[in-house]
Amino acid sequence: MVRVHAIKGKKDLHDFIMLPWKVYHGDRFWVPPLVREQKDLFNPQKNPFYQHARVELFLARENGDTVGRIAAIVNENHNRFHNEKTGFFGFFEALPDYSIAERLLTVARKWLKQRGMEVMRGPMNFSTNEECGLLIEGFDSSPLIMMTYNPRYYKGFMERYGLHKARDLFAFWIDSSLRPSEKVRRIFKKMSERQGVRVRHLNMKDFDQEVERIKAIYNSAWSGNWGFVPMTDEEFDHLAKLLKRIVVPELVLIAEVDGEPVAFSMALPDYNQVLKRLNGRLGPVGVIKLLWFSRKIKQARLLTLGIKEGYRKRGIDSLLYMRTLLTAREKGYVGGEVSWTLEDNLLINRAIEMMGGKLYKKYRIYEIEI
């Protein structure tokens, strides 16, 4: 019989973190996360998300074996921003037995209902500012950095339970050897020659101030998007500190109009190519592997691009895309992913397709009334 309980103590947290190694055993596309980073992620003293959220982690066990896990999440910032009573589930994993998924989802749903929530949405790990969405198309390759991956059968579990689509998220692949369309090259040339518009890369010597500039653009640019939650200063600074170790300055671009930062984009080397070789551990041997294989990374992920209101539809997005593509090509990247975008963000999706992007993965966020 499957039993679900809230985790208590280090042993339960260890089992929660290590369950994916059982679920994905033998799956060559799965990328093991670093165990140490997972511990920090679920540590309220180290993760600023906990400052405005309530989180409960649950384990499913059968005959003493760990067979599933789920997190139930009340994100107070989301509900204040959207004037909703929406709860979330995330970090869902289960062996291929529907009864496990049913018990986990029911327990999370009940926990959220007890806290006044009216809708359960997910998967969110922990919010749209982090990893989110269930992979529903594109299982023939590994996820890129900070993107999710899951077994095919999860989709059936969600829909059998009664969860329905809230939104789909798109991921596009761009081959860096492809030549952009004539229209894109024309826009790029026009924008490059326009006086007052300047694109520069991240200045690592002024990193803290650069983070402040990007922060102002990010929360302004994304505020109208479905599911968006403004990042707190603590969350943004925490993420910036983590990314500083792996960022390539030339792949983080800031667009200025008459000296004012109005847009930015950020692409990261796909360190998942290295993580696959570490199996979650970063001991002395892991560090050597990290240093060695990081030089062999040949793909990147463009994970965010934001433009302030009032500066859209001016071709700035194409300028940033094109500059990123050219820089990636110069650095030897053979291709990369642009993700994720909302399915109904036609302006951005068309711009990506104009750059040669091909839709190759889809993710789904589900919801159900409580």
Rosetta blueprint (number, residue, H / E / L):
1 M L
2 V E
3 R E
4 V E
5 H E
6 A E
7 I L
8 K L
9 G H
10 K H
11 K H
12 D H
13 L H
14 H H
15 D H
16 F H
17 I H
18 M H
19 L H
20 P H
21 W H
22 K H
23 V H
24 Y L
25 H L
26 G L
27 D L
28 R L
29 F L
30 W L
31 V L
32 P L
33 P L
34 L L
35 V H
36 R H
37 E H
38 Q H
39 K H
40 D H
41 L H
42 F L
43 N L
44 P L
45 Q L
46 K L
47 N L
48 P H
49 F H
50 Y H
51 Q H
52 H H
53 A E
54 R E
55 V E
56 E E
57 L E
58 F E
59 L E
60 A E
61 R E
62 E E
63 N L
64 G L
65 D E
66 T E
67 V E
68 G E
69 R E
70 I E
71 A E
72 A E
73 I E
74 V E
75 N E
76 E H
77 N H
78 H H
79 N H
80 R H
81 F H
82 H H
83 N L
84 E L
85 K L
86 T E
87 G E
88 F E
89 F E
90 G E
91 F E
92 F E
93 E E
94 A E
95 L L
96 P L
97 D L
98 Y H
99 S H
100 I H
101 A H
102 E H
103 R H
104 L H
105 L H
106 T H
107 V H
108 A H
109 R H
110 K H
111 W H
112 L H
113 K H
114 Q H
115 R L
116 G L
117 M L
118 E L
119 V E
120 M E
121 R E
122 G E
123 P L
124 M E
125 N E
126 F L
127 S L
128 T L
129 N L
130 E L
131 E E
132 C E
133 G L
134 L E
135 L E
136 I E
137 E E
138 G L
139 F L
140 D L
141 S L
142 S L
143 P L
144 L L
145 I L
146 M L
147 M L
148 T L
149 Y L
150 N L
151 P L
152 R L
153 Y H
154 Y H
155 K H
156 G H
157 F H
158 M H
159 E H
160 R H
161 Y H
162 G L
163 L L
164 H E
165 K E
166 A E
167 R E
168 D E
169 L E
170 F E
171 A E
172 F E
173 W E
174 I E
175 D E
176 S L
177 S L
178 L L
179 R L
180 P L
181 S L
182 E H
183 K H
184 V H
185 R H
186 R H
187 I H
188 F H
189 K H
190 K H
191 M H
192 S H
193 E H
194 R L
195 Q L
196 G L
197 V E
198 R E
199 V E
200 R E
201 H E
202 L L
203 N L
204 M H
205 K H
206 D H
207 F H
208 D H
209 Q H
210 E H
211 V H
212 E H
213 R H
214 I H
215 K H
216 A H
217 I H
218 Y H
219 N H
220 S H
221 A H
222 W L
223 S L
224 G L
225 N L
226 W L
227 G L
228 F L
229 V L
230 P L
231 M L
232 T L
233 D H
234 E H
235 E H
236 F H
237 D H
238 H H
239 L H
240 A H
241 K H
242 L H
243 L H
244 K L
245 R L
246 I L
247 V L
248 V L
249 P H
250 E H
251 L H
252 V E
253 L E
254 I E
255 A E
256 E E
257 V E
258 D L
259 G L
260 E E
261 P E
262 V E
263 A E
264 F E
265 S E
266 M E
267 A E
268 L E
269 P E
270 D L
271 Y L
272 N H
273 Q H
274 V H
275 L H
276 K L
277 R L
278 L L
279 N L
280 G L
281 R L
282 L L
283 G L
284 P H
285 V H
286 G H
287 V H
288 I H
289 K H
290 L H
291 L H
292 W H
293 F H
294 S H
295 R L
296 K L
297 I L
298 K L
299 Q E
300 A E
301 R E
302 L E
303 L E
304 T E
305 L E
306 G E
307 I E
308 K L
309 E L
310 G L
311 Y L
312 R L
313 K L
314 R L
315 G L
316 I H
317 D H
318 S H
319 L H
320 L H
321 Y H
322 M H
323 R H
324 T H
325 L H
326 L H
327 T H
328 A H
329 R H
330 E H
331 K L
332 G L
333 Y L
334 V L
335 G E
336 G E
337 E E
338 V E
339 S E
340 W E
341 T E
342 L E
343 E L
344 D L
345 N L
346 L H
347 L H
348 I H
349 N H
350 R H
351 A H
352 I H
353 E H
354 M H
355 M L
356 G L
357 G L
358 K E
359 L E
360 Y E
361 K E
362 K E
363 Y E
364 R E
365 I E
366 Y E
367 E E
368 I E
369 E E
370 I L
